[in-house]
Amino acid sequence: MQLIFLALARNELAETKRFYNRQQQGLGESFQREAETAVRLIQERPLAWQVEIEPVWRFLFDRFPCKMLYIIRAERIVVIAVAHQHRQPDYWVDRVIPT
């Protein structure tokens, strides 16, 4: 199944990587690798993760307090946000396009 990022989600991914690199050298690359693993796992089994709010699914990162939020549309997975698990919990809700 094809997976794409909204531009805002791609920006969040890049900004989070920069944030972690500022915290510790190489930490941003670790975050990037975990994000790439998340993408692969979501593509392999998009329905295996929990629903955040209908119709949004969430994949929780293991090492970082982040989640990848996505919707499934036909034969495509759309990542709508890469968000911190505890800050501004619903800021991304207006990104969900009604079916």
Secondary structure, 3 states (H helix, E strand, C coil): CEEEECHHHHHHHHHHHHHHHHHCCCHHHHHHHHHHHHHHHHHHCCCCCEEEECCEEEEECCCCCEEEEEEEECCEEEEEEEEECCCCCCCCHHHCCCC
